[in-house]
Amino acid sequence: MHRLPTSIRTWVTAALLLAIAAGCSDGQLVDAGGERGQGGLAFVLLAFFFLIFIAALFYMDRVRQRRSGEDTDAP
């Protein structure tokens, strides 16, 4: 596997951090105040992110069980 030189990795990391930080400067993408129906959208997005978080927890627990040999679903 070919690895990038350290200088390129440093510049790529800096560019990614800058891109992520640029998205945080303005603030809210969805206003939960209820104007133009965005209160409902904010609730749906919150529920969606909680669903992803809970699914990730179950997935990580399942991976941990498989690696440790605690698989209880097998006959």
C-alpha positions as semicolon CSV with decimal commas, in nm:
position;residue;x (nm);y (nm);z (nm)
1;M;0,000;0,000;0,000
2;H;0,138;0,340;-0,098
3;R;0,150;0,605;0,174
4;L;0,146;0,978;0,113
5;P;0,446;1,183;0,219
6;T;0,418;1,356;0,556
7;S;0,401;1,705;0,407
8;I;0,104;1,614;0,186
9;R;-0,076;1,445;0,476
10;T;-0,020;1,758;0,685
11;W;-0,166;1,985;0,416
12;V;-0,463;1,753;0,357
13;T;-0,535;1,739;0,730
14;A;-0,513;2,118;0,758
15;A;-0,747;2,160;0,460
16;L;-1,001;1,920;0,611
17;L;-0,990;2,098;0,946
18;L;-1,037;2,433;0,772
19;A;-1,335;2,300;0,574
20;I;-1,495;2,161;0,890
21;A;-1,433;2,482;1,085
22;A;-1,580;2,694;0,802
23;G;-1,911;2,513;0,839
24;C;-1,923;2,599;1,210
25;S;-1,886;2,975;1,169
26;D;-2,244;3,066;1,079
27;G;-2,439;2,850;1,320
28;Q;-2,773;2,690;1,262
29;L;-2,865;2,516;0,941
30;V;-3,217;2,449;1,067
31;D;-3,402;2,697;1,287
32;A;-3,613;2,518;1,546
33;G;-3,812;2,836;1,613
34;G;-4,096;2,719;1,392
35;E;-4,076;2,973;1,110
36;R;-4,162;2,830;0,768
37;G;-4,212;2,482;0,912
38;Q;-3,856;2,433;1,027
39;G;-3,961;2,340;1,380
40;G;-4,093;2,012;1,244
41;L;-3,783;1,962;1,033
42;A;-3,562;2,016;1,338
43;F;-3,757;1,749;1,528
44;V;-3,732;1,501;1,241
45;L;-3,356;1,563;1,208
46;L;-3,308;1,521;1,584
47;A;-3,502;1,192;1,579
48;F;-3,298;1,076;1,279
49;F;-2,966;1,152;1,450
50;F;-3,079;0,972;1,766
51;L;-3,178;0,672;1,554
52;I;-2,833;0,669;1,390
53;F;-2,664;0,699;1,731
54;I;-2,865;0,412;1,884
55;A;-2,811;0,194;1,576
56;A;-2,436;0,262;1,597
57;L;-2,433;0,155;1,963
58;F;-2,608;-0,174;1,879
59;Y;-2,374;-0,231;1,585
60;M;-2,063;-0,168;1,796
61;D;-2,192;-0,404;2,065
62;R;-2,260;-0,670;1,805
63;V;-1,906;-0,636;1,667
64;R;-1,764;-0,661;2,019
65;Q;-1,966;-0,977;2,086
66;R;-1,849;-1,139;1,764
67;R;-1,484;-1,061;1,834
68;S;-1,500;-1,195;2,187
69;G;-1,684;-1,513;2,085
70;E;-2,006;-1,433;2,275
71;D;-2,229;-1,484;1,970
72;T;-2,557;-1,608;2,125
73;D;-2,757;-1,620;1,800
74;A;-2,564;-1,916;1,660
75;P;-2,720;-2,262;1,711
